[in-house]
Amino acid sequence: MAKTKAGKTSKPAAKPPRAWQRMLSGRRLDLLNPTPMDIEIEDIAHGLARVARWNGQTEGDWAFSVAQHSVMVEALVVETTPGLSVSWRLAALLHDASEYVVGDMISPFKTAIGYDYKALEGRLQAAIHLRFGLPAEVPEAIRRKIKQADLQGAYLEATQIAGFSAVEARKLWGAPPKVRVAGPFDATPMPPEAAKAAFLKRFRALTAAM
């Protein structure tokens, strides 16, 4: 212990708690101050493929992952806005990318936690956007289009694998999208490696076209 001028001993300053997470890529991501340099798409895809939507309360041999949901939302935003630029399609694919670190909390829980959680999630999402050539915040008009596709994805998942009736799902998430339940609109859960591969395939196709 160190002595003060008055001759009293003082305790050493407490070491601040660790706020970074080590990723499989070797990156150390500071959760309180994330930077684009510490973000890798492989880490995002790996994490999202292992994060369960609906708190895991879905049918099937596997959890329905955020990676699979993200691919669905990107496909849905193309259905609703056919002329959308490739950049905004990438933003749709990455709309939940921060969940590779913070997890997929259901909306009521996010509300209960409050502003601090949303601020942390927002900083991480902004860093992800900058890492991949997108603006930190997407324009409000684009955000609304992505949100619409997100809600449509929730409807498809809810009625296919989460036990909701069509009537109940319509009340919660609005009208269903006019798509055939096949390809990315089929919510049958994939194994994690397949969901990761599907996410990376869309990411690479979109970034190659940018």
Steps between C-alpha positions, in 0.01 A plus 500: 500500500615855422515776762327835453651837605306472824678174574196282444513192283279481194379196311620456142245596237276211403577349162220584256294198393587344165278639225647324197428165345751287313369377166602183318680718244726617782345848511425656837178696472451774759127493571498851646701657219480273194706594196462381139856363508399232751205368298525202264217354293603144590452580869159652429384205290630247751329673791167569327475138385505399867262762639144370524198706403185474715712403803526156343124438525469364147434167334767298325825323573692828517442848635390754240803726487539873453722421201213320325260779598738759353510322164119490503471872575737594218291290259179660630628855460574420134142373460351818645747740334633339179717797400675534834874563465749229587631708791160511667450129435826445688365718781194272510719191524696662784199648680546269801878458470565645845330194646811295433626665820195612697270208410141508382292644781127507448358852461323515841830419674685772307236748613536388862879543492465848359721755330845370598446172317366674192791744501755217520323312220489818291874569536585145399263509202654830385852350516382201295352727234820703472709182476310393190468832320156606622409822681494468878125562489282416203245759382165484675314404180733200454478409867121481468523272196737266685274507805201405284694203361608411855136488612405293198778258586367477854156415360642219285703358788216535750250311287740237365702400806405701811143378553308817417175493308467720191242716680724555801807567287316758290401689816860508622703547180255616236396348170706208367730551202375373165773244446510127447639311799817373334868587486585783742131529599493146637562528874596136549801536732842425353800352681735778616765434235239512221354827636848649523577397142172647371568830678857522368385414147257794497757733658764415242257532211385842616846640579631374165221693328562824690 
